[in-house]
Amino acid sequence: MKADRNSVTRKINIVRGQLEGIQKMIDEDRYCVTIADQILASSALLKKAAQEVLEAHIRSCVRDALQTDEPNEKIEEALAVLEKMTSKA
């Protein structure tokens, strides 16, 4: 992985804590909107981590592939991930 490991790991660890908190909120039968807000916050942080990883991929792997005769595979991989990130699930 070419992304800043510390930054991505920190984001993932925060999300892990958020998910544990969400599970506790569910177990405690907390207010639905509060739970939904926390789920959205976790999702947003995961998206930021994914963007960071994809940006690093483009800046390194895709850039390196552009200097070869066949960069299409790396470009298509990056585009596929970008499409997943921007599509509404």
Backbone torsions as a table, in degrees:
resi	resn	phi	psi	omega
1	MET	NA	134.1	-176.9
2	LYS	-96.2	-11.0	-179.5
3	ALA	-72.6	163.5	176.8
4	ASP	-64.9	106.0	-175.2
5	ARG	-59.0	-41.1	-178.8
6	ASN	-63.0	-42.9	-179.2
7	SER	-65.9	-47.0	-179.4
8	VAL	-66.6	-43.0	178.8
9	THR	-61.3	-41.8	178.9
10	ARG	-60.6	-45.1	179.4
11	LYS	-62.3	-43.7	-179.8
12	ILE	-64.4	-40.3	178.4
13	ASN	-66.1	-37.0	175.9
14	ILE	-63.0	-45.1	179.7
15	VAL	-62.8	-40.6	178.1
16	ARG	-56.7	-45.7	177.5
17	GLY	-64.0	-40.0	178.0
18	GLN	-62.4	-41.5	-179.7
19	LEU	-64.5	-39.7	176.2
20	GLU	-62.6	-40.4	177.2
21	GLY	-65.1	-39.4	178.3
22	ILE	-63.7	-43.1	179.2
23	GLN	-61.7	-39.5	178.0
24	LYS	-64.3	-41.3	178.2
25	MET	-61.6	-40.2	178.5
26	ILE	-65.3	-45.9	179.3
27	ASP	-60.3	-33.5	-179.5
28	GLU	-86.9	2.3	179.5
29	ASP	56.5	46.6	179.6
30	ARG	-72.3	171.7	-176.7
31	TYR	-60.6	132.0	-174.3
32	CYS	-55.5	-44.8	-176.7
33	VAL	-65.3	-36.8	177.3
34	THR	-63.5	-43.6	178.0
35	ILE	-63.9	-45.6	179.8
36	ALA	-60.2	-41.5	178.0
37	ASP	-60.1	-41.1	180.0
38	GLN	-69.1	-37.0	176.1
39	ILE	-63.3	-43.2	178.4
40	LEU	-63.8	-38.4	178.2
41	ALA	-63.9	-42.0	178.0
42	SER	-64.0	-43.5	179.3
43	SER	-61.1	-41.9	179.7
44	ALA	-63.4	-40.1	-180.0
45	LEU	-69.4	-37.8	175.0
46	LEU	-62.7	-38.8	178.6
47	LYS	-63.8	-40.4	177.8
48	LYS	-62.7	-40.5	178.2
49	ALA	-63.7	-43.5	178.7
50	ALA	-62.4	-41.0	178.6
51	GLN	-62.6	-41.1	-179.9
52	GLU	-63.0	-43.0	178.9
53	VAL	-66.0	-44.2	-179.5
54	LEU	-65.3	-41.5	177.7
55	GLU	-59.7	-43.2	179.0
56	ALA	-64.9	-37.9	177.7
57	HIS	-61.6	-45.3	-179.7
58	ILE	-65.2	-42.0	-178.1
59	ARG	-70.5	-21.5	-178.8
60	SER	-114.6	-69.2	-174.4
61	CYS	-62.5	-47.3	-179.3
62	VAL	-68.1	-42.9	178.0
63	ARG	-58.1	-45.0	178.8
64	ASP	-63.8	-39.8	-179.5
65	ALA	-66.1	-30.2	179.2
66	LEU	-64.3	-20.5	-179.5
67	GLN	-89.2	1.9	177.0
68	THR	-104.6	-177.9	179.8
69	ASP	-80.2	-17.9	-175.3
70	GLU	-134.0	76.2	-179.3
71	PRO	-83.4	-7.2	-171.6
72	ASN	-57.8	-38.1	-177.1
73	GLU	-60.6	-48.5	-179.5
74	LYS	-66.8	-37.8	178.2
75	ILE	-64.6	-45.0	-180.0
76	GLU	-64.2	-38.3	176.6
77	GLU	-60.3	-48.2	-179.3
78	ALA	-63.5	-41.7	178.6
79	LEU	-64.4	-37.7	178.9
80	ALA	-63.7	-42.4	178.1
81	VAL	-67.1	-42.7	178.3
82	LEU	-59.9	-41.1	178.4
83	GLU	-63.0	-42.3	177.7
84	LYS	-61.9	-38.6	-178.2
85	MET	-69.2	-30.2	-174.8
86	THR	-99.4	-11.0	179.1
87	SER	-78.8	149.7	179.8
88	LYS	-90.0	121.7	-177.9
89	ALA	-89.3	NA	NA
